[in-house]
Amino acid sequence: MAITLTDELRKRPAVHQLCYGIYIQEPVRLSENLLAVPLQALGFSAHAHYTAQYAIEIVGVQVDSNVRENLAAQGNDALPVVSIVSFLHVDARPEELEALSAPQFIQARRILGWTSGDEVTPFALLTCTVNQSDLKLLLPQSRHRKRLGPGNTGGSYYSQLLQIYQAAQRDEHFEFALSLLHDALREENPQFKIARLFNCLECLSYKLKKKHGGKSRKAVKDLLGFQDDEMSEEYTNGVRYRYDVIEIAGRLRDKLFHGAIFRAEDLNSESRNIFTLLETSPQKFLDSMQSFCELEIAQWANGSSRGLSVDPT
C-alpha cells in the first residue's frame, strides 16, 4: 500500500516548522529527512479588521460591512504558508529535537527563499516525539529598547531621526549602510551577522580606504577611532577573552565573502580562544558590532563621522 503525504506528515519523531511568506506549487523534498509542503494561506483577515477599527476609532471614518468584506477579500491569498518538516532518526525531548532540526530549517528557508523570490518567516513549531507533542508560536523578537538618558528623548531624539532621514535622502552610501544594517538585524547565523555588520561599517569607511591602501579593517578602525592594537575584554563562563573585535569581524567577512582562510594560528596568542567564544557565546560580540554601526550612522547623519573627512579622490 502506497504511503500518502498525510501518512508521511504523521511520522514520529519529527519537527514541523510553519513559515509564511513563500509560495510553492507542490511538496518539495529537500533531502531524505527534510520535506516542504505548501498549505493554505494565512490571509489578512486580522489585519483587515485592525485597519477597519483604526479607521473607525482613531481617524473617525465610517466603515460599513461592505468595506470590511472588501478589505478581508483583498487579503485572502496573502501570506502563503509552507510547512518544513524534519524527520529524526532518534527520539528525545522536544527541545533536543528542535535543536537538532534548527540548522536544517535555516538552510531550507534560504533555499525556499531562493526559489520563491520572497522572504521566509517561521511562525510556529510542532514537535512530535514518539509519545508526546509540543506546540509553540515563534513570536517576533523585539528589544523593546527604551529611550533613556541625555540626547535620547524629546527634541534631541527627534532631531537625530530627522538628520538620519535627511542623510539617507542625499547620500546613497549612507542609505546603503542603513540597508546593510537592516538586513544584518534579520540574520540568524551569528557569524553571518557579524560579517554583515562589518559590511555596514565598511560602507561608511569607503573614503578612508585609500588612506590605508585599500585595507578594509584598517579603514574601519580609523572610522571608529580605534588604535591598531585596541582590544576588547570580557569574561564568560570563567574564561577571559581578549580580542580585536574589528580584526575578527573583518576576517570573518573575508572568509565568507572571499574564501580567505581564517585560522586560530593567524591570530595573536591572546585572541586565539575567540573561536570558542564565537561558537558558544557570540551575543556580546554581536552587541558590540551593532552598537558600532548604530553610533556611526548617527555620527554620519550629524556630520561628525571620521568617514566624512577624507576626499575619496
C-alpha positions as CSV (number, residue, x, y, z in Angstrom):
1,M,0.0,0.0,0.0
2,A,1.5,3.4,-1.0
3,I,2.3,5.9,1.7
4,T,0.3,9.1,1.3
5,L,1.5,12.6,2.1
6,T,-0.8,12.6,5.1
7,D,0.8,9.4,6.4
8,E,4.2,10.8,6.0
9,L,3.4,14.0,7.8
10,R,2.2,12.0,10.8
11,K,5.6,10.2,11.2
12,R,7.4,10.5,14.5
13,P,9.8,11.7,15.8
14,A,9.6,14.9,13.7
15,V,9.7,18.7,14.0
16,H,7.3,20.8,11.8
17,Q,8.1,24.4,11.3
18,L,5.3,26.6,9.8
19,C,6.5,29.5,7.7
20,Y,4.7,32.3,5.9
21,G,5.7,34.5,3.0
22,I,6.6,32.0,0.3
23,Y,4.6,30.2,-2.3
24,I,5.4,26.8,-3.8
25,Q,3.1,24.8,-6.0
26,E,3.8,21.3,-4.7
27,P,5.6,19.4,-1.9
28,V,9.4,19.6,-2.2
29,R,11.7,17.0,-0.8
30,L,15.0,18.7,0.1
31,S,16.6,15.6,1.5
32,E,15.6,12.1,2.7
33,N,14.6,13.6,6.0
34,L,13.5,17.2,5.1
35,L,10.2,18.0,3.4
36,A,8.5,21.2,2.5
37,V,4.7,21.2,2.0
38,P,2.5,24.1,0.8
39,L,-0.5,24.9,2.9
40,Q,-3.5,27.3,2.8
41,A,-2.5,30.9,3.1
42,L,-2.9,32.7,6.4
43,G,-4.7,35.5,4.8
44,F,-5.0,39.1,6.1
45,S,-8.3,39.0,8.0
46,A,-6.8,40.1,11.3
47,H,-5.0,42.9,9.5
48,A,-8.2,43.9,7.7
49,H,-10.1,44.0,11.0
50,Y,-7.4,46.0,12.7
51,T,-7.4,48.5,9.8
52,A,-11.1,49.0,9.9
53,Q,-11.0,49.5,13.7
54,Y,-8.2,52.0,13.3
55,A,-10.2,53.9,10.7
56,I,-13.3,54.0,12.9
57,E,-11.8,54.6,16.4
58,I,-8.8,56.7,15.6
59,V,-9.5,58.6,12.4
60,G,-13.3,58.8,12.7
61,V,-14.0,57.2,9.3
62,Q,-17.3,55.4,8.7
63,V,-16.6,51.8,7.7
64,D,-19.6,49.7,6.8
65,S,-19.9,45.9,6.4
66,N,-19.2,46.1,2.6
67,V,-15.9,47.9,3.2
68,R,-14.9,45.3,5.8
69,E,-15.7,42.4,3.5
70,N,-13.8,44.0,0.7
71,L,-10.8,44.5,3.0
72,A,-10.9,40.9,4.1
73,A,-11.2,39.7,0.5
74,Q,-8.2,41.7,-0.6
75,G,-6.0,39.6,1.7
76,N,-7.4,36.1,1.1
77,D,-4.3,34.8,-0.7
78,A,-1.8,36.8,1.4
79,L,0.9,35.2,3.4
80,P,1.1,31.8,1.8
81,V,2.3,29.1,4.2
82,V,4.7,26.2,3.9
83,S,5.4,23.5,6.5
84,I,9.0,22.4,6.7
85,V,9.3,19.0,8.3
86,S,12.4,17.5,9.7
87,F,12.1,13.7,10.3
88,L,14.5,12.5,13.0
89,H,16.1,9.0,13.4
90,V,16.3,9.3,17.2
91,D,13.7,10.2,19.8
92,A,14.5,12.7,22.5
93,R,12.9,15.6,24.5
94,P,11.2,18.2,22.3
95,E,13.9,20.9,22.9
96,E,16.6,18.4,21.8
97,L,14.7,17.5,18.6
98,E,14.2,21.2,17.9
99,A,18.0,21.9,18.4
100,L,18.8,19.0,16.0
101,S,16.4,20.4,13.4
102,A,17.3,24.1,13.6
103,P,20.3,24.1,11.2
104,Q,18.2,22.2,8.6
105,F,15.4,24.7,8.9
106,I,17.7,27.6,8.4
107,Q,19.1,26.1,5.2
108,A,15.7,25.1,4.0
109,R,14.3,28.6,4.4
110,R,17.2,30.0,2.4
111,I,16.6,27.6,-0.4
112,L,12.9,28.2,-0.4
113,G,13.6,31.9,-0.4
114,W,15.7,31.5,-3.5
115,T,13.1,29.5,-5.4
116,S,10.2,31.8,-4.4
117,G,12.0,35.1,-4.5
118,D,10.4,36.1,-1.2
119,E,11.4,36.3,2.5
120,V,10.5,33.3,4.6
121,T,9.3,33.9,8.1
122,P,8.8,31.0,10.6
123,F,5.8,31.5,13.0
124,A,5.2,28.1,14.8
125,L,6.8,24.8,15.7
126,L,5.1,21.5,16.3
127,T,7.5,19.0,17.8
128,C,6.4,15.3,17.9
129,T,8.3,12.8,19.9
130,V,7.3,9.1,19.8
131,N,4.9,9.6,22.7
132,Q,4.1,13.3,23.0
133,S,3.8,16.6,21.1
134,D,4.7,20.2,21.9
135,L,3.2,23.2,20.0
136,K,4.6,26.7,20.3
137,L,4.5,30.0,18.5
138,L,7.7,31.6,17.3
139,L,6.9,35.2,18.3
140,P,8.7,38.1,16.6
141,Q,11.6,39.3,18.7
142,S,11.9,42.9,19.9
143,R,14.5,44.6,22.0
144,H,11.8,46.9,23.5
145,R,14.5,49.4,23.6
146,K,13.8,52.3,25.9
147,R,14.9,55.8,25.2
148,L,16.8,56.9,28.3
149,G,19.4,59.5,29.1
150,P,20.6,62.7,27.6
151,G,20.0,63.0,23.8
152,N,17.7,60.1,23.6
153,T,14.4,61.8,24.5
154,G,12.4,64.9,23.3
155,G,13.7,67.3,20.8
156,S,17.2,65.9,20.6
157,Y,15.9,62.5,19.8
158,Y,13.6,63.7,17.1
159,S,16.3,65.9,15.6
160,Q,18.6,62.9,15.3
161,L,15.9,60.9,13.5
162,L,15.3,63.8,11.1
163,Q,19.1,64.1,10.5
164,I,19.3,60.4,9.6
165,Y,16.3,60.7,7.3
166,Q,17.8,63.7,5.5
167,A,21.2,62.0,5.2
168,A,19.5,59.0,3.6
169,Q,17.8,61.3,1.1
170,R,21.0,62.9,-0.1
171,D,23.7,60.2,0.2
172,E,23.3,56.8,-1.4
173,H,26.3,55.3,0.5
174,F,24.6,56.2,3.8
175,E,21.3,54.9,2.6
176,F,23.0,51.6,1.6
177,A,24.7,51.4,5.0
178,L,21.2,51.7,6.6
179,S,20.0,48.9,4.3
180,L,23.0,46.7,5.3
181,L,22.2,47.2,9.0
182,H,18.6,46.4,8.4
183,D,19.5,43.1,6.6
184,A,22.0,42.2,9.3
185,L,19.4,42.5,12.1
186,R,17.4,39.8,10.4
187,E,20.3,37.4,10.0
188,E,20.1,34.3,12.2
189,N,23.6,32.8,11.8
190,P,25.8,34.7,14.3
191,Q,29.0,34.6,12.1
192,F,27.0,35.7,9.0
193,K,25.5,38.5,11.1
194,I,29.0,39.7,12.2
195,A,30.1,39.7,8.6
196,R,27.1,41.8,7.6
197,L,27.6,44.3,10.4
198,F,31.3,44.6,9.3
199,N,30.0,45.3,5.8
200,C,27.9,48.2,7.2
201,L,30.9,49.8,8.8
202,E,33.0,49.1,5.6
203,C,30.4,51.0,3.6
204,L,30.7,54.0,5.9
205,S,34.5,53.9,5.8
206,Y,34.8,53.9,2.0
207,K,36.5,57.4,1.9
208,L,39.2,56.1,4.3
209,K,40.3,53.0,2.3
210,K,42.6,54.9,0.0
211,K,44.4,56.3,3.0
212,H,45.0,52.8,4.2
213,G,46.0,51.2,0.9
214,G,42.6,49.7,0.3
215,K,42.6,47.7,3.6
216,S,39.1,47.5,4.9
217,R,39.9,46.6,8.5
218,K,42.3,49.5,8.9
219,A,39.8,51.8,7.4
220,V,37.0,50.6,9.7
221,K,39.3,51.1,12.8
222,D,40.1,54.6,11.6
223,L,36.4,55.2,11.2
224,L,35.8,54.2,14.8
225,G,38.8,56.0,16.1
226,F,40.5,52.7,17.3
227,Q,44.2,52.1,17.6
228,D,45.7,49.2,15.7
229,D,46.2,47.2,18.9
230,E,42.9,48.1,20.6
231,M,41.5,45.1,22.4
232,S,38.1,44.2,23.9
233,E,37.9,42.1,27.0
234,E,35.2,40.0,28.7
235,Y,34.7,37.1,31.0
236,T,32.3,34.3,30.0
237,N,31.8,31.1,32.0
238,G,35.0,31.8,33.9
239,V,37.1,32.3,30.8
240,R,38.9,35.6,30.0
241,Y,38.7,36.6,26.4
242,R,40.8,39.5,24.9
243,Y,40.4,40.2,21.2
244,D,40.4,42.8,18.5
245,V,36.7,43.0,17.6
246,I,37.2,44.6,14.2
247,E,40.1,42.3,13.2
248,I,37.9,39.3,14.0
249,A,34.8,40.7,12.2
250,G,36.9,41.7,9.2
251,R,38.5,38.3,8.9
252,L,35.1,36.6,9.2
253,R,33.9,38.8,6.4
254,D,36.9,38.0,4.2
255,K,36.4,34.3,4.9
256,L,32.7,34.3,3.9
257,F,32.9,36.7,1.0
258,H,36.3,35.9,-0.5
259,G,37.1,32.4,0.7
260,A,40.0,33.6,2.8
261,I,41.2,31.0,5.3
262,F,40.6,32.1,8.9
263,R,42.6,30.0,11.4
264,A,43.3,30.4,15.0
265,E,47.1,30.4,14.4
266,D,46.7,33.5,12.3
267,L,45.7,35.4,15.4
268,N,47.9,36.5,18.3
269,S,48.0,34.2,21.3
270,E,45.6,36.4,23.3
271,S,42.9,36.3,20.6
272,R,43.0,32.6,19.6
273,N,40.3,31.5,22.0
274,I,37.9,33.8,20.2
275,F,36.8,30.8,18.1
276,T,35.3,29.3,21.3
277,L,33.5,32.5,22.1
278,L,32.1,32.8,18.6
279,E,30.7,29.3,18.9
280,T,29.4,29.3,22.4
281,S,28.6,33.0,23.4
282,P,28.6,35.3,20.4
283,Q,26.0,37.8,21.6
284,K,28.3,40.2,23.3
285,F,30.4,40.3,20.2
286,L,27.3,40.9,18.1
287,D,26.1,43.6,20.5
288,S,29.4,45.5,20.2
289,M,29.3,45.3,16.4
290,Q,25.7,46.5,16.3
291,S,26.5,49.4,18.6
292,F,29.4,50.5,16.4
293,C,27.1,50.5,13.4
294,E,24.3,52.5,15.2
295,L,26.8,55.0,16.5
296,E,28.5,55.6,13.2
297,I,25.1,56.0,11.4
298,A,24.2,58.7,14.0
299,Q,27.6,60.4,13.6
300,W,27.5,60.3,9.8
301,A,24.0,61.9,9.8
302,N,25.0,64.7,12.1
303,G,28.2,65.4,10.2
304,S,30.7,64.3,12.8
305,S,31.8,60.9,11.4
306,R,35.5,60.5,10.6
307,G,34.4,58.8,7.4
308,L,33.2,62.1,6.0
309,S,36.5,63.9,6.4
310,V,38.5,62.4,3.6
311,D,38.2,63.1,-0.1
312,P,38.0,59.7,-1.8
313,T,39.7,61.0,-5.0
